Amino acid sequence: MKLVRGAWKVLVGIKDLMVLLFMLLFFGALFMALSAKPNGSVRTGALLLKLNGAIVEQPANASPLAAAQGDTPGRQFRLRDLIRALDAARTDDRVKVVVLDLDGYGGGYPAAVGEVAAAIRRVRDAKKPVLAYATAYTDGAYLLASSASEVWVDPMGGTLFAGPGGNQLYYKGLIDKLGVNVHVYRVGKFKSYVEPYIRADQSPEAKEAATALYGTLFQQWKDLVHQARPKAQIDGFLTNPDQAVAATDGDIAKANLAAGLVDKLGDRLAFGKRVAELAGPAAKSVPGDYATIKYDDWVEANPLPTGGDKVGIVTVAGEIVDGKAGAGSAGGDTIAQAVLDGLGKKELKALVVRIDSPGGSALASETIRQAILEAKRQGLPIVVSMGGLAASGGYWVSTAGDIVFAEPNTITGSIGIFGIIPTFENSLAKLGITTDGVKTTPLSGQPDVTGGTTPQVDAILQKSIEHGYAQFIGRVAAARHMTPERVNEIGQGRVWDGGSARQLGLVDRFGTLDDAVAEAARRAKLDPANVERVYLEKPPSWFSRLVAGWAGDRDDDSASDDQARGVFAVIAAERHDMLARAIGDAKRLSQVRSVQARCLECGGFGDMRASPADTSLLAMALKAIWS
């Protein structure tokens, strides 16, 4: 009887658990249904762009398991939604002023940040006020703010500009002490992804490439700031910041004001009162509050136009991985199937491939490329639009296009591949652990992470990498109408900015996604003004919409910001990034399981998509200027 009673209690417990889960799902779905729609009609007021998250091409989905563990991705702003919101605000009389709240700004690739800055400038040029506020601006946040009509900074804060550059972490000494044997198979003298594991310092080739890339991106940043605020004395603040701050007895905010970098010093209360003068007070009439148009409501109220001939847009965003993956990661099978499903409907007249990826699996990159080639075989024009990043595997995918668009500050190239296998025979020997066994062929048990690799395996893997590089070179040569020898000269794993890539023939034209869609329409003999964009991707899951809606409501309900960061907090954040970088590098060493066409210099970028611990070396350094 005890056994029966025990079994009955287990069954009752299972029943109660299932009822509880059902209730949670029901009320979660109900809440999502209520919060997924705009909260009523859009009223007159200030359009609040509280950019307390990263600007990305494709926001990552939140998984229920991660949410249960408290590990949901931070707020992410889809680039095309931001641009559409700003352009709609430019001509809508309900928007009296646009407010940029940049205290929690989460970064973005140079091209994406520049595109948003240009949209802000269009609002300003339409004679509509744009007010920006932060306690302390990062370099990327200031680029956005510089296009505003009024730039405010907290008098207790202030802004210093870091520019790109800084030290990177190298693990050769630690790896040697631990006895780890890192086997590297690569082609390309600039393919620096593996350098942290095999060197104690940066190679001359990697330093040469980084210096050129840093210099170009930094000059573009300065040019954009000068264009937006021609009277700002930005150069002195960059070359001699100590003198500028000393002139105001250490008051950084006052130094910013004296140099014309900001227009007003004021706390949030003063800033809110100023916005209320333009937008009207909030309904509750709390000092410092103002009539607000929430960003999510505004985006919902201004959807993409429908009707007309259909142009498909497939997005390759994030790390390219084998198999299936959700939004924010480019699963080779997932994206290929989305393209094939879109073609199966027989409605598309052209295809635009939007790339925002540092690369990843060479196999997955080829899977995506083959699906795009199927669209070409069916007679569709293929136009490639590079976003902030289209490097390595991302560039591999672009070789399927008829024409390639990029921005001057797009990061691209990195034509090269590698493989990396750590083995631990020396580490185990230090603990008194050895390995032995019977091998029937030179490949038995190989690659053996506990006993080491054999010379035959090393030779085979290196030849395989060289063969893969030759394939990469051949695809680029055919697509760009170059000789393989010429592609090899500009390849070698080197990363280029979009301007240099165009001069080298890796890119055809400068332009945004809008320009690429218009070109695709013309090539299909359609009117660019009368096409419907069809995004070949799964819509966000209900859970992701629930999390995003909750985050948006939480963020916009208050004018205050618990993420306000002064200049010292901004500097301290870089130290946190250094720790995250070390964890991410260790993770990459253990997880690279296939031939990779990946760009160390540009992947992640504070990621925006991945966890902070999965960011790359040069990307973290670039974050100083662009995030």
Secondary structure, DSSP 8 states (H G I E B T S, - for coil): -HHHHHHHHHHHHHHHHHHHHHHHHHHHHHHHHHHSS-SSS--SEEEEEE--SEEESS-----HHHHHTT-----EEEHHHHHHHHHHHHH-TTEEEEEEE-TT-----HHHHHHHHHHHHHHHHTT--EEEEESS--HHHHHHHTTSSEEEE-TT-------S-------HHHHHHHT-EEEEEEE-TT-GGGHHHH-SS--HHHHHHHHHHHHHHHHHHHHHHHHH-TT--HHHHHH-HHHHHHTTTT-HHHHHHHTTS-SEE--HHHHHHHHHHHH-B-TT--TT-B-EEEHHHHHHHS-----SEEEEEEEEES-EESS---TTSEEHHHHHHHHHHHHHTT-EEEEEEEEEE-EEEHHHHHHHHHHHHHHHHTT--EEEEEEEEEETHHHHHHTT-SEEEE-TT-EEE---EEEEEEE-HHHHHHTT-------SSTTTT-SBTTTB--HHHHHHHHHHHHHHHHHHHHHHHHHHT--HHHHHHH-TT-EEEHHHHHHHTS--EE--HHHHHHHHHHHTT--GGGEEEEE-S----HHHHHHHHHHHHHHHS-S--TT---HHHHHHHHHHHHHHHHHHHHHHHHH--S-EEE-TTTS-SS-SSS-GGG--HHHHHHHHHH-
